[in-house]
């Protein structure tokens, strides 16, 4: 096929000569015609000979350098076509091409002037150069570097902002073609391209709807997206040169973040992250550099690289960075554990954005976040907590399934640094509230919900820290977030039950204490308002009196606020306001009779008024710099929240009493607990419900349930009893049928029904008549009756309420209970599957447990009987004898572990283990009850108190917990003698962490009580503690020997002393403690002396040898106490001075020596061998170091205080007699030191604590003595 060749038909001259002078207008027309014909010629078919003439004419200086803009524009277009037609070889020299491209660049500049008149020609030029890639000829010229730089400067100059949007793609293509053909791009040009990613900002156009595009950014975007493969090598060069400049100066690195190198790397990182957003392929070429920076030894470079990778991860891109660049991603993940805290902070700060855009990385991120929450640097922990504030709760649940993360966050609510703690408490509150409202519970999030559900429990446990600022924070969050006023009674109770669902024991106690405080604060705030009003009274005496009372009230309230809140000044300013409306609103808000809506409305209006910026100006009160408005608002807010009846509100009572089918059994039980507690704290608000309770009791019997309410029969009776103690009006006005029904329940009811029936009847004015009738009905007691346990309980209550009614029957009752109940067993031995502990509820509700109930109620009956005889014990011999006998029984139960039955009694022996646990625990509790009564407390001898240590160190955790809790309550409330205080410190080896922690906390809180500080009760307990330790069976026998046994016993003693001194000792009482410890050696041991007096023969032998009887136990422990105290002194760098006073030791334990000389000689005698002292110091030092979390390289000798059955060192206490001493096979106990033989109980190889062998329970420290 023959190709038809095309020719250029244009043959006019375009270069002006003398003969042929061409005007500018003619020239324009001819060039336009020429350009039109050239543009129509096709490269493949043109006869280049016809074009040759104009190839040269177009570069003539008269044309190329013409002053007319149009001429140059058309010339540039024609030249672009010439280059197209001659491609691939340009028909010009390098110099000529340089001039041509100078013309092209000049035309490109005119894009900055869209109104120049030749924009069409300039657009044609650019399009032509791009379409046929003629622009790349520029890169082969000798001056290409300069031309390329100029080309990029033209299009990236600020004046280029006016370039039309339709040209963006063409220009971007031109620049991209140049870059792709350049072997080496000028750095200046590359910087222009890449810097646009850093400086680019979208600006709204005038119409406010669309965005005006930045031409430079669009050019860079087109280049990077279209030419990323060819641009990659230039980007590597660009990256490496900048990094080299940043890293080469070592002096710069030492300047840290102020160094130009660091700033350059940060800027480079920002560029990389921006490029990752638009051209991720391009970034792939430099990830190796980022990897190296992440591994750099310079922490600031690592920080810059970490920030860079984080920014890429938080950016949405077509490529998954974690997958495409897994090596760099993994090394970035490791930066959470970087040695530099600043790098870790940088890592954590980007977590919210990453989680927001990349849920697929949540697993890795959550692991790092969990580490950040326990980081050693507080700033890292703070940043980690802030993540939870920034990330929406829904997104948290989507991304974080690791429950350890939530657990770590909750742990920080107890952080010592207030900034972290406050931030954490707010974050945790937000998580809980929004989770409850928005997040359903599923199998996938079950583990996380287990942690989140404990958040309310965590909040209430914060009160145990007892720091005013923490208490204040929790108070506000509880009512701003968890239980906001906006909730109605039904919704509030529902939220409250949901919170309580996961309360632990401490949280329950804190919650009830919280509500008890509200009752107290309500009274105080009401008085505060009254005193404020009184200070403005016209009665001068009233005003002065009110002012004095106000000062004391404010001082008391101020103790509940942190110093920085300026509560005293705030309350003073509040008084100065003297705003009657504010007074009224506060009174209304804190009054117990106000219903929920009234409280809510009053508080809402109050806060609105307090927030008025003109409040102080209107009242002409100057606050100056006394406090800020925020402080003022917060102090009053907390005061109202603490005093207002929001939780225990009268409106909530009906909700609590009503039944909701949707509630679980546990939630119904929680409602009952709330009612129970409400009855105790605010029985008055039930006054409108008393009639309903009476109706419930009359309507129900024990075989039916209350279908319309929360309470069962016995719960209704208990509730009615609690509210009736303060107001019996509704009982006295009730129907006779109701009282008859109570009589029936007392005679033939279940244990609980009988108990509360007799209690209710006991409140009546004619209680004697009712109780007498009931007594006559249940006596004589019938052990075979199904109501026997309930009848014993009823008789016990009669002893408590009207003891004279039983004067003629008491002897027979006591004898029967001892013989037929305590010394007989309906249930013998242990059965498979029996629990080790039987709860109170099961004892009262389960008929199978009635034999145990009978035994326990018998003990309670004996206690009530003794208390009824309190006025007679001092002068009535029979009463004294009976008291001694009962106390002997109680201590015998403790010593024998709860076993009263002789092993020879084949029918009744042995008592089940769970019965024994309960019996010895009850015996201890009865002793504490009797210790509250002064006349009866004197019957408890010092040696008896020592036997209570058995219960503090009992093998059963339930026994220990219950007894210690009662002991703490009685000691803390000062209802029993200080003689019992040392028992607390025998929890030193408590194996249960929760019990030991709660005990430590109780010691700390009780120490701060004013009476305890003033009376130095804890300090003065030291001699008693020393005495108790010396007589402890694990110590007493060993210290009378030497060698390993001696050292082992003292190691045990050191544990008790370290626990005591760590809890009690400080720089202020050091001298007193050291004095008391040494003072022991100036006295004789009364108990040991009594024991020595009994050993007459041994005494005579010693006197014959010329030696004095002297039990050295207390002196060894005394010396050891001073040694331990000295170690504490050295560790804490306390100064020890002489105690200026003189104190006598308790006369019930210590007696003076016969002569001063004996006392002096004993004081200066050393009872611990010199060679043992170093060992003891080392042991003490390790124990103290462990307490203060110090690492010790020493090892303790193997003197663990093992309480296992196999220990050969543990012997029975010396005062415990063997079974052979008892004689006969009768069941009467003869001595409270009796212990039943274990020889015939083959099925129970381990026996009870203290005077018997122990079960395998290790009471050593929480960490082994061997490091």
TITORVO-871599 format. One record per residue (C-alpha): residue in three letters; y, x, z. Coordinates in steps of 0.2 Angstrom, whole numbers, plus 5000, padded with zeros to 4 digits. Each point is the difference from the previous one (the first is absolute). Example, Ala and Ser with C-alpha at 12.3 -4.5 7.8 and 13.67 -1.06 7.14 Angstrom:
BEGIN
ALA497850625039 SER501750064997 
REM end
This chain:
BEGIN
UNK500050005000 UNK501750074995 UNK501350015013 UNK501749954995 UNK501350125006 UNK501649945007 UNK501750094996 UNK501650005008 UNK501249914989 UNK501650055009 UNK500850144990 UNK501849995006 UNK500850155008 UNK500350005019 UNK500950175002 UNK501849994996 UNK500650144988 UNK501750044991 UNK499449914984 UNK499249865009 UNK501049965016 UNK499149865010 UNK500949905012 UNK499349965017 UNK499849824995 UNK499150054984 UNK498950125010 UNK499549875012 UNK499549884987 UNK499050134990 UNK499150065017 UNK499649825004 UNK499349984982 UNK499050165002 UNK499449965017 UNK499449834994 UNK499050084985 UNK499350145011 UNK499449875012 UNK499049914987 UNK499150154993 UNK498350035006 UNK499450175005 UNK498450004990 UNK500749944984 UNK501850084999 UNK500450134987 UNK500850135012 UNK500950084985 UNK501249854999 UNK500450025018 UNK500250195000 UNK501950004995 UNK500449895015 UNK498950105012 UNK501350144998 UNK501549894999 UNK499749915016 UNK500150165010 UNK501650054991 UNK501350035013 UNK501249884992 UNK498749865004 UNK499150075015 UNK501750045009 UNK501049864993 UNK501249935012 UNK499649824996 UNK498849915012 UNK499349904986 UNK499750144989 UNK499050105013 UNK499049845005 UNK499549974982 UNK499750184997 UNK498850015016 UNK499049854993 UNK499850084983 UNK499550165008 UNK498749915010 UNK499349934984 UNK500050174992 UNK499050075014 UNK498849854998 UNK499850024982 UNK499750195001 UNK498849995015 UNK499150095007 UNK501050144994 UNK501950005003 UNK501050064984 UNK501250095011 UNK500250165009 UNK500050015019 UNK501950025000 UNK500249854989 UNK498849905010 UNK501050055016 UNK501649934992 UNK499149844995 UNK499349975017 UNK501750045007 UNK500649854989 UNK498649895006 UNK500550045018 UNK501849964997 UNK499449834993 UNK498949975015 UNK501550025011 UNK500849864991 UNK498749885008 UNK501150015015 UNK501349914990 UNK499249854993 UNK501749944992 UNK500150164989 UNK499749904984 UNK498550104994 UNK498749955013 UNK498949934986 UNK499950174992 UNK499750095017 UNK498649885004 UNK499350034982 UNK500150195003 UNK499149995017 UNK498649884993 UNK499750114985 UNK499950165010 UNK498749925012 UNK499049914987 UNK499750154989 UNK500150125015 UNK501350104992 UNK500850035017 UNK498650125004 UNK500850134988 UNK501250035013 UNK498750085011 UNK499750144987 UNK501750064999 UNK500650165008 UNK501349915010 UNK498849865005 UNK500250025018 UNK501949974999 UNK499749864988 UNK498749925011 UNK501150015015 UNK501449934991 UNK499049864993 UNK499449955018 UNK501750025007 UNK500749884987 UNK498849865005 UNK500050035018 UNK501950015003 UNK500949875010 UNK500849944984 UNK498449954993 UNK499949845011 UNK500849904986 UNK498650044988 UNK499349844993 UNK498349945008 UNK499249994982 UNK500250194998 UNK499150045016 UNK498350014992 UNK500650104985 UNK500950135010 UNK498650015013 UNK498850044985 UNK501250134993 UNK500150095016 UNK498149985003 UNK499650084983 UNK501150155004 UNK499150025016 UNK498349994992 UNK500450134987 UNK501050125012 UNK498950155006 UNK501250035014 UNK501349865005 UNK501650065008 UNK500049965019 UNK501649924999 UNK499349874988 UNK498549975010 UNK501149975016 UNK501049884990 UNK498449904996 UNK499250015017 UNK501649985011 UNK500349834992 UNK498449945010 UNK500950055016 UNK501849934996 UNK499549844992 UNK500649855009 UNK500049824993 UNK501749924999 UNK500249824998 UNK501049954984 UNK501549895001 UNK499049844997 UNK499050035016 UNK498449954992 UNK499450154989 UNK500050195004 UNK501050124990 UNK498950144994 UNK500450185003 UNK499850094983 UNK499650175007 UNK498649925011 UNK499349904985 UNK500050164989 UNK499150105014 UNK498849855002 UNK499649994982 UNK499750194999 UNK498950015015 UNK498949854996 UNK499950034981 UNK499950195000 UNK499150035017 UNK498650114992 UNK501350124991 UNK501249995014 UNK498750055013 UNK500150194996 UNK501950005001 UNK499949905017 UNK498850135007 UNK501250144995 UNK501449905007 UNK499149965017 UNK499450185002 UNK501750084997 UNK500849885013 UNK498650035012 UNK500150194998 UNK501950005003 UNK499749895016 UNK498650115007 UNK500650174995 UNK501350025014 UNK499150035016 UNK501750005010 UNK500249824993 UNK498449955007 UNK500550055018 UNK501549884999 UNK498849855000 UNK500749844993 UNK501750074997 UNK499450134988 UNK500349974981 UNK498250024997 UNK499549865011 UNK501349894992 UNK499450044983 UNK498249965004 UNK500549845007 UNK501049964984 UNK498550064989 UNK498849885011 UNK501249864997 UNK500050034981 UNK498150015000 UNK499849845009 UNK501249924988 UNK499150074985 UNK498449935007 UNK500749835000 UNK500450014981 UNK499050144993 UNK498550035011 UNK499150104986 UNK501450135001 UNK499850025019 UNK498250054998 UNK500550174992 UNK500950055017 UNK498949935013 UNK499350185003 UNK501750065005 UNK500149855013 UNK498350055006 UNK500550185003 UNK501649935009 UNK498949895011 UNK499050165005 UNK501650115003 UNK500250095016 UNK501849945000 UNK500149845009 UNK501549944991 UNK499250024983 UNK498549915007 UNK501249865006 UNK500849994983 UNK498449994991 UNK499349875012 UNK501649904997 UNK499750024981 UNK498249945000 UNK500449865012 UNK501449944988 UNK498750004986 UNK498849905010 UNK501249875005 UNK500549984981 UNK499149874989 UNK499350104985 UNK498849974986 UNK498950155007 UNK499350005017 UNK500650165008 UNK498650015013 UNK498749994986 UNK500850104987 UNK500550145011 UNK498849995014 UNK500150185006 UNK501949985003 UNK499749835008 UNK498850075012 UNK501050155005 UNK501549875002 UNK498949905012 UNK499750165010 UNK501850015004 UNK499849875013 UNK499250145010 UNK501350134995 UNK500550135013 UNK501849954997 UNK500649845008 UNK501349984987 UNK498750004986 UNK499049875010 UNK501649905002 UNK500450004982 UNK498249944996 UNK500149865012 UNK501749944995 UNK499449954982 UNK498549905006 UNK500949835000 UNK500450024982 UNK498350074995 UNK499149865008 UNK501249874992 UNK499550064982 UNK498350085002 UNK498849905011 UNK498650104992 UNK500550155010 UNK500149905017 UNK498450075006 UNK500650184999 UNK501749965006 UNK499449905015 UNK499050155006 UNK501550114999 UNK501049875009 UNK498849995014 UNK500250195002 UNK501949985000 UNK499949885014 UNK499250135011 UNK501050154994 UNK500650135012 UNK501849994993 UNK501049855006 UNK501049994984 UNK498449974990 UNK499449875012 UNK501749914999 UNK499950004981 UNK498249945000 UNK500649855011 UNK501449964988 UNK498749984986 UNK499549845009 UNK501749945001 UNK500450034982 UNK498349944992 UNK499949814999 UNK498649935012 UNK499149924985 UNK500050174991 UNK499450095016 UNK498449885001 UNK499750034981 UNK500150195002 UNK499450055017 UNK498349945005 UNK499750155012 UNK500149935017 UNK500350185007 UNK501849994992 UNK500449845010 UNK499250085016 UNK501150154998 UNK501649904998 UNK499649905016 UNK499750165009 UNK501850054996 UNK500749855010 UNK499750105015 UNK500950164992 UNK501050095012 UNK501550024988 UNK501049855000 UNK500550004981 UNK498250004995 UNK499549885013 UNK501349874996 UNK499850024981 UNK498149975003 UNK500249855011 UNK501149924987 UNK498850044986 UNK498549945010 UNK500849835004 UNK500449974982 UNK498350044995 UNK499249885012 UNK501249854997 UNK499950014981 UNK498250045000 UNK499649845011 UNK501149904988 UNK499550074983 UNK498350095001 UNK498449915000 UNK498550085009 UNK498650064988 UNK498550115001 UNK500950144991 UNK501450015013 UNK499049955016 UNK500150185007 UNK501950014998 UNK500249835007 UNK499150055016 UNK501350135003 UNK501549894995 UNK499449865011 UNK500250125015 UNK501950024997 UNK500549875013 UNK498850085012 UNK500850174996 UNK501849935003 UNK499549935017 UNK499250165005 UNK501750094997 UNK500649925015 UNK498950115010 UNK501050154995 UNK501449925010 UNK501450084991 UNK501649894999 UNK500450034982 UNK498249964995 UNK499949845010 UNK501749954992 UNK499350044983 UNK498449905002 UNK501049855008 UNK501149984985 UNK498650024987 UNK498949875009 UNK501349864999 UNK500850064984 UNK498450034990 UNK498449955008 UNK500549845009 UNK501749964993 UNK500949855006 UNK499949914983 UNK498249965004 UNK499749835008 UNK498849985015 UNK498449974989 UNK500450154989 UNK500550115015 UNK498449965009 UNK499050034984 UNK500850174997 UNK499850045019 UNK498149964999 UNK499950114985 UNK500850145009 UNK498949985015 UNK498449994990 UNK500050195000 UNK500850045017 UNK499150135010 UNK499949995019 UNK501650105002 UNK500949904988 UNK499549845009 UNK500750075016 UNK501650054992 UNK500249844991 UNK499849905017 UNK501250135009 UNK501249974985 UNK500049815004 UNK500150035018 UNK501550114998 UNK500849864990 UNK499949885015 UNK500850145010 UNK501450044987 UNK500449814998 UNK500549995019 UNK500950174999 UNK501049954984 UNK500449835007 UNK500750095016 UNK501050124989 UNK500949864992 UNK500349925016 UNK500750165007 UNK501150024985 UNK500749835002 UNK500250035019 UNK501150164997 UNK501449894992 UNK499949875015 UNK501649965008 UNK499150025017 UNK500350185004 UNK498550025011 UNK498949934987 UNK500750114987 UNK499850155010 UNK498249955005 UNK499649964982 UNK500750174994 UNK498950105012 UNK498549904995 UNK500450024981 UNK500150195002 UNK498350005008 UNK499349894987 UNK500750104986 UNK499450165007 UNK498249925001 UNK500149944982 UNK500750174995 UNK498350085005 UNK499249914986 UNK501150074986 UNK500150184993 UNK501550105005 UNK500750004982 UNK500149815000 UNK501450005012 UNK499349845008 UNK501150025016 UNK501650004989 UNK499449864989 UNK499749885014 UNK501650055008 UNK500949954984 UNK499049844999 UNK500749955017 UNK501750044994 UNK499849884985 UNK499849865013 UNK499549894986 UNK499349835007 UNK499149954984 UNK499150175000 UNK499549975018 UNK499449824996 UNK499050064985 UNK499150145010 UNK499649885015 UNK499349884988 UNK499050134991 UNK499250075016 UNK499649845009 UNK498249965002 UNK500249824996 UNK500850034983 UNK498949954986 UNK499750114985 UNK501349924989 UNK501350015014 UNK499650195003 UNK500050044981 UNK501749914997 UNK500850085016 UNK499550174995 UNK500549984982 UNK501749945004 UNK500250135013 UNK499650144988 UNK501149934987 UNK501550005013 UNK499650175006 UNK500050074982 UNK501849934998 UNK501150154995 UNK501549925009 UNK499049965016 UNK500950145011 UNK501749984992 UNK500049815003 UNK499650045019 UNK501250155000 UNK498650115006 UNK500150184995 UNK498450094998 UNK500850174994 UNK498650134999 UNK498949925014 UNK498749944988 UNK499849944982 UNK499949834994 UNK498250034995 UNK499650065018 UNK500849845007 UNK499049894989 UNK498450095003 UNK500150005019 UNK500449815001 UNK498649974987 UNK498750095010 UNK500649925016 UNK499849824992 UNK498350054992 UNK499450065017 UNK500649855010 UNK499849854988 UNK498449895001 UNK499450034982 UNK498150035002 UNK499749905016 UNK501149854995 UNK499849825006 UNK499849954982 UNK498550114998 UNK499049925014 UNK499549854990 UNK499550114986 UNK498950105011 UNK499249855008 UNK499749924983 UNK498450034990 UNK500050074983 UNK498449994990 UNK500550154989 UNK500050125015 UNK498550115003 UNK499150015017 UNK500950165004 UNK501749934996 UNK499649855011 UNK499650125014 UNK501650094997 UNK501049835002 UNK499149985016 UNK500550175006 UNK501849964996 UNK499949845010 UNK499250095014 UNK501450135000 UNK501349874998 UNK499449915015 UNK500250165010 UNK501750054994 UNK500949834996 UNK499049865008 UNK501649905000 UNK500049974982 UNK498349915001 UNK500849865011 UNK500049884985 UNK498250054996 UNK499349975018 UNK499649824996 UNK499150054984 UNK498950125009 UNK499649875013 UNK499549884987 UNK498950144992 UNK499150035016 UNK499749815003 UNK499449984982 UNK498950144998 UNK498450065009 UNK499150164999 UNK498849944987 UNK501449954987 UNK501450104992 UNK501849964997 UNK500149964981 UNK501849975000 UNK500650155010 UNK499850195003 UNK499449995018 UNK498349965007 UNK499749915016 UNK500050165011 UNK501550074990 UNK501049855003 UNK499650005019 UNK500550195001 UNK501649964990 UNK500449865012 UNK499650105015 UNK501250144995 UNK501549894996 UNK499649895016 UNK500250155011 UNK501949994998 UNK500149814999 UNK498749885006 UNK501049844997 UNK498849954985 UNK498550025011 UNK500749905015 UNK500449864988 UNK498450004989 UNK498849865000 UNK498649995014 UNK498750024986 UNK500750174996 UNK499750065018 UNK498349925000 UNK499550094985 UNK500650175007 UNK498949965016 UNK498549974988 UNK500350164991 UNK500250105016 UNK498349935006 UNK499049994984 UNK501050104987 UNK499750164991 UNK500650165008 UNK501750004992 UNK500349815001 UNK499550005019 UNK501250155002 UNK501549924993 UNK499649835007 UNK500050085018 UNK501650104996 UNK500949844994 UNK499549905015 UNK500550145011 UNK501849984994 UNK500149825007 UNK500849955016 UNK498449925006 UNK498950154994 UNK499150005016 UNK499349834997 UNK499450044983 UNK499350175005 UNK499149935015 UNK499149874989 UNK499550134988 UNK499450115013 UNK498949875008 UNK499349974982 UNK499550184996 UNK499450055017 UNK498750065004 UNK499950104985 UNK498449984990 UNK499550164990 UNK498949894989 UNK501549894994 UNK500650024982 UNK501750005007 UNK499750135014 UNK501150134992 UNK501449884998 UNK499849945018 UNK500150185006 UNK501650024990 UNK500749835008 UNK499550065018 UNK500950174996 UNK501649904995 UNK499949905016 UNK499950165010 UNK501650054991 UNK500949835001 UNK499549925016 UNK498850125009 UNK500049905017 UNK499049864991 UNK498550135000 UNK500150065017 UNK498449925005 UNK499150054984 UNK500550184996 UNK498650095009 UNK498749904992 UNK500850024983 UNK500250195001 UNK498250025006 UNK499349894986 UNK501050094987 UNK499550175006 UNK498249965002 UNK499649884986 UNK501350064987 UNK500550185002 UNK498350065007 UNK499049904988 UNK499850004981 UNK499649854988 UNK500150124986 UNK499150165002 UNK500150164990 UNK500850034983 UNK499549914984 UNK500150064982 UNK501649964992 UNK500949975017 UNK501950064999 UNK500550145012 UNK501549895004 UNK500249815003 UNK501749934997 UNK500949885012 UNK500049874987 UNK498150014998 UNK499750005018 UNK500949845002 UNK499549914984 UNK498250064998 UNK498849915012 UNK498750154998 UNK501350115009 UNK500149885015 UNK499050125011 UNK501350134998 UNK501449885002 UNK499349955017 UNK500050185005 UNK501750044994 UNK500749845008 UNK499250055016 UNK500950165001 UNK501749914996 UNK499549875014 UNK499850155012 UNK501750064995 UNK500849845003 UNK499149985016 UNK500750175006 UNK501849954995 UNK499949845009 UNK499550105016 UNK501550134998 UNK500949945016 UNK498450015011 UNK499350174995 UNK501150105011 UNK499449915016 UNK498449914996 UNK498550115001 UNK498949884990 UNK501350004986 UNK500150195001 UNK498150014998 UNK500049884986 UNK501450094991 UNK499150175002 UNK498349934994 UNK500849924984 UNK500950164996 UNK498450105003 UNK499249884988 UNK501350034987 UNK499950195001 UNK498150005001 UNK500149904983 UNK501050144993 UNK499050145007 UNK498449924994 UNK500749964983 UNK499849825003 UNK498249995006 UNK499749915016 UNK498249974998 UNK498750115008 UNK498750084988 UNK498649935012 UNK500649824995 UNK498949984985 UNK500649824997 UNK501850054998 UNK500150184996 UNK500950074990 UNK501649914997 UNK500550004981 UNK501150144995 UNK501449894993 UNK499949905017 UNK500250175009 UNK501550054989 UNK500949845004 UNK499550005019 UNK500750175004 UNK501649974990 UNK500349845009 UNK499750085017 UNK501350134995 UNK501249864995 UNK499749915016 UNK500550165010 UNK501650014991 UNK500449825004 UNK499750035018 UNK501050164999 UNK501549894997 UNK499849935018 UNK500750125013 UNK498849945014 UNK498550024988 UNK500550164992 UNK499950095016 UNK498149975000 UNK499950104984 UNK499750185005 UNK500550164991 UNK498250044996 UNK499849824993 UNK501550034988 UNK499150154994 UNK498549904995 UNK501149904988 UNK500150154989 UNK498249944995 UNK500849854991 UNK501450114992 UNK498650114993 UNK498849874997 UNK498750014986 UNK500649834993 UNK501650004990 UNK500349825005 UNK499850035018 UNK501250154999 UNK501349904990 UNK500049855011 UNK500150095016 UNK501350134994 UNK501149864993 UNK499949915017 UNK500350165009 UNK501650044989 UNK500749835002 UNK499850005019 UNK500750185002 UNK501449974988 UNK500549845009 UNK499950085017 UNK498849875006 UNK498850125007 UNK500250165010 UNK500450174992 UNK498350065006 UNK499249934984 UNK501250094988 UNK499050164999 UNK498549904992 UNK501149984984 UNK499850194997 UNK498150005000 UNK500249934982 UNK500350184995 UNK498350014992 UNK500149824993 UNK499050004983 UNK500849854993 UNK501650054991 UNK500949835001 UNK499749995019 UNK500550175003 UNK501649984990 UNK500549845008 UNK499750085017 UNK501150154995 UNK501449884994 UNK499849905016 UNK500350155011 UNK501550054989 UNK500849835002 UNK499649985018 UNK500750175004 UNK501749944994 UNK500149855011 UNK501350025013 UNK499049975015 UNK498750124995 UNK501350144996 UNK500949965016 UNK498450005011 UNK499250154990 UNK498449905001 UNK499250104986 UNK500450175007 UNK499549945018 UNK498349954992 UNK499650184997 UNK499250045017 UNK498949844999 UNK499550054982 UNK499550185007 UNK499049925013 UNK499149884988 UNK499650144988 UNK499350105014 UNK498949865005 UNK499549954982 UNK498150034998 UNK500250104984 UNK501150125010 UNK499649995018 UNK498250074999 UNK500450144988 UNK501550075009 UNK498950045015 UNK499050124989 UNK500550144989 UNK499750074983 UNK499949894984 UNK499849845011 UNK501650045009 UNK500950034984 UNK499449854992 UNK500549895015 UNK501850074999 UNK500149984982 UNK499749815003 UNK501350005013 UNK501250094989 UNK499849864987 UNK500649875013 UNK501550125006 UNK500650034982 UNK500049824996 UNK501049965016 UNK501350144998 UNK500249974982 UNK500449825004 UNK501150035015 UNK500650175002 UNK501850054993 UNK501350135004 UNK500849895013 UNK498449965011 UNK499250174998 UNK500550065017 UNK499449845009 UNK498350004991 UNK499750195004 UNK500549975018 UNK498849855002 UNK498650094991 UNK500250155013 UNK500349885014 UNK498249944999 UNK499450175007 UNK501049975016 UNK498949855005 UNK498249965003 UNK499049884990 UNK499749845010 UNK498649944990 UNK499150175000 UNK500350025018 UNK499249835004 UNK498550054990 UNK499950175009 UNK500049915017 UNK498549914995 UNK499050164997 UNK500050055018 UNK498650124999 UNK500850094986 UNK501650015010 UNK499250075015 UNK499250144989 UNK501750044992 UNK500950005017 UNK498650125006 UNK500450114986 UNK501949995004 UNK500549914985 UNK501149854998 UNK499549854990 UNK501049994985 UNK499649914984 UNK500950114987 UNK500049874985 UNK501749945002 UNK500750175002 UNK499150064984 UNK500849864990 UNK501650035009 UNK500150184994 UNK499449944983 UNK501449874999 UNK501350145003 UNK499250104987 UNK500049864987 UNK501849965004 UNK500550184998 UNK499250004983 UNK501149854995 UNK501550085007 UNK499750164989 UNK499649894985 UNK501649905002 UNK501150145006 UNK500549905016 UNK500850095015 UNK499149985016 UNK501049995016 UNK499549965018 UNK500049825005 UNK501349985014 UNK499249855009 UNK498549985011 UNK498749864997 UNK498549955010 UNK498449964990 UNK499149835002 UNK499249995017 UNK498549904994 UNK499450154990 UNK500850155008 UNK500250055018 UNK500950165007 UNK499150155007 UNK499850025018 UNK501150155001 UNK501450064989 UNK499150174999 UNK498549914992 UNK501249914987 UNK500950164996 UNK498350104998 UNK499349864989 UNK501650004989 UNK500050184995 UNK498150014998 UNK499450014982 UNK498649874996 UNK499750054982 UNK499350184996 UNK501150124991 UNK498750024986 UNK500049814997 UNK501949984999 UNK500250084983 UNK498649894993 UNK500849855007 UNK501750054993 UNK499350024983 UNK499149835001 UNK501649925006 UNK501050084986 UNK498949944987 UNK500149825006 UNK501950005001 UNK500150084983 UNK498949864993 UNK501249875008 UNK501550084992 UNK499150024983 UNK499950195001 UNK498750104991 UNK499050105012 UNK498850144995 UNK499250015017 UNK498449915004 UNK499549915015 UNK498450045009 UNK498749884998 UNK500549895015 UNK500149844992 UNK500049855011 UNK498449924994 UNK499649845007 UNK498349984990 UNK498449955009 UNK499350174996 UNK501350105009 UNK499150105014 UNK501650035010 UNK500449815003 UNK499349955017 UNK500249845010 UNK501449995012 UNK499650075016 UNK500549845009 UNK498849904990 UNK498449965010 UNK498349994992 UNK499049844998 UNK498850075013 UNK501449985013 UNK500149814997 UNK498349965007 UNK499049844996 UNK500149904984 UNK501449885005 UNK501549974990 UNK501450025013 UNK501250144996 UNK500250125015 UNK501350124994 UNK501350004986 UNK499450184996 UNK498249934996 UNK499350044982 UNK498549914993 UNK498750114995 UNK499750034981 UNK498250045001 UNK499349834996 UNK501249964986 UNK499150094986 UNK500849894987 UNK501850055006 UNK499950195000 UNK501850025003 UNK500949935015 UNK501849965005 UNK501550115002 UNK500450115015 UNK498750005013 UNK498749994987 UNK499550094985 UNK501249964986 UNK499749934982 UNK500450114986 UNK501949995001 UNK501150154999 UNK501650005009 UNK500650174994 UNK501650024991 UNK500249924983 UNK499850184993 UNK498650115006 UNK500450135012 UNK499350134988 UNK501450034986 
REM end
